[in-house]
Amino acid sequence: MKKLLNIALNELLLLRKDRMAAVWMIILPLAMTTIMGLVFGGFGGESEPVAIDLPVVDHDGGEMAAMVLDILSQTENLQVETEYDEETARQLVTDGQRAGAVVIPSDFSTAITSGQPTALELVVVPGGQTTPLLEGMVRGVTSGFSNVQTTVEVAISEVQRATGSYDLDYEGIANRVVATTLERLEDPPVQAQITTVGSAEEEEFDIFGQVVPGYAVMFAMFTVLSAAGGILEEKERGTFKRLLIAPIPQWSLLGGKLLAQFLMGVGQIALMFLAGALVFHVKLGSSLLGLALITLATCWATTSLGILLVAVIRSRKQLHPITTLVILGSSAIGGSWYPLFLMPKGVQQVARVTLVAWAMEGYNRLMILGGSLSDVWVDIGVLVLYGAVCFGVGLKLFRFKEA
Amino acid sequence: MMNEPIVAVEGLVKRYGDVVAVDDISFQIQEGEIFGLLGPNGAGKTTTINVLCTYTEPTAGQVAVGGHSVTAEPEEVKRAIGVVPQDIALYPDLNAVENLRFFGRMYDVPKARLERRIGELLKLVGLAEHAPRRVEHYSGGMKRRLNLAVGLLSEPRFLMLDEPTVGVDPQSRNAIFENIQALNRQGLTILYTTHYMEEAELLCHRVAIMDEGRIIALDTPQNLINTLGAGIIHIGIKDVAEEMLTRLRALPQVKAVARRDDTLAFETVDAQRALLDIIGLFNETDTPMTSLEILEPNLESVFIQLTGKQLRDA
């Protein structure tokens, strides 16, 4: 056992002496995690809302037109621009520099207060991504003014019927209705009550909750399988033979190397999670024990896969491209790059042959879906079994001595 | 009185499928001896060492090292031997001390003794000043010397060196020779394999010449050289009549004549005088010569005489 530990320590010393190890194990994974997190989400989960620049051309200049501008200006995600004339505004839309533009006709205020039909014009290009959003916003505004106009008509009609007089202050009534409507816009008497259920924190999708474990698993596989390839390197260099003719049991020799590979994998994932928590504020979920067990099971399975690959592939030249293919392929379909539960069912089924899928399912359940340890027992069990099968077959096929 | 041999090999055979790497060899190595295995690449030297160090199981035969069977008691054999493999079996990313410390732990050398031993060995192989440097920055000769030091860590009774001077500069080669002779004077028994005959002549008390898995000669270097007599003459020919061969064999300075393909090999009493007689007879019979060579009496000539092949490109 002492020799096994000495061999493992020597492997870790060799890792520390390897100048490229820091790049592969720390700098590259963190850089990739940062880039992917920023590309697919936002830093720390907080993203700036997208503002749509909307030129508004006011030919009216009246009180109702001012009200339209006021409402649009207060609308979230809209940045109203009033400095353009109509021709320029239309050209900006045509050129694709603006998603749309609003034109307020010259008789807009008069028409509203006199009960005459009128229209706000929304200029858009067909098929624009934000066209439905702008349409909805402008329809909302026009709907409000239609209500105002209807209310003015009804109010005047009722006053006429009650007083029998047609000599009324139409404009004054209309202005009062509009003023009241505006007040009510601030504090509507009938409100929509939006009820949310469950925890807002759990439902919010934090991209780093996916990217950090995804890249941690992928780079842990690179680290572990690269270290496994070190056995072939030692065979080629002659140090493996030198150890075989020393008074060391074979199980100590191989066990020491596998222990070191396992610890490298655990260290890699732990480092990524630590950086994820400190730098990217990733939420680790409610079960740290579950995370630890998933991590240990993942590294066991990866280490065992390594000994299997080294047993089957007997030259480093062949091993390198094959391990790269295995790692990238299983990462792609196993959920390292994109949440497994959002993938098509067929892909999810195929992905079950990879250890990455079981690892990522466990991490996703704990870190994104708010699961507990009891939700990941199956994933842990499958990873342990996966490792046991690879280890058994790998050990059976592994050749300590070359002819 | 002959001591108990430290190595006893009897009828050793090693086959890899249809390939016979070692073909029924027997020899013994006495305590305190430097024993050379001389032969070209592929002669079976490394396979023999692999069996002696328990790395390879023999197909047949009995092999004992330090009184322990390599097949029945491999752990005892491992503890009695030191091996300096042909490969530079070191960790290039570690420095000399880290390499020695790691391998020392593998041989269960106690910590205090190991640190002392590391200092002694670095001094012995002349690397004390370079100890903190990574091995990857060492020259080929320095790596070979450190390779030797690792083999000596466990203070073995019997050291096997497999082509320890391959790719080494003359200075490092001389340093390795001096190390080996000094270690032997301290009582270490050494098995030395090489395909450089001058190394075997210089270092070894006895030499076994191997070719194609077999031992074709075994004796002290001087006795082997003495078998050549006063010199060997090789004469290239296109054709020679049986009558001519009879007349050549009858020359007074010629002990024996062997025909091998297009070459006649003359073992002589006196090479210079014999040459005059031989040339005279060739001129008299108008027999053409295609080449003429007088072989220096050394192990290389012994190998050529025994096999008809050059040692280095056999």
Interface residues (C-beta under 8 A of the other chain):
Chain A: K3 N6 I7 N10 L13 L14 K17 D18 R237 G238 T239 K241 R242 L243 L244 I245 A246 P247 I248 K401 A403
Chain B: Y16 C53 T54 Y55 T56 E75 K78 R79 I81 V83 P85 Q86 D87 I88 A89 L90 Y91 D93 L94 E98 F102 F103 R105 M106 Y107 D108 R134 V150
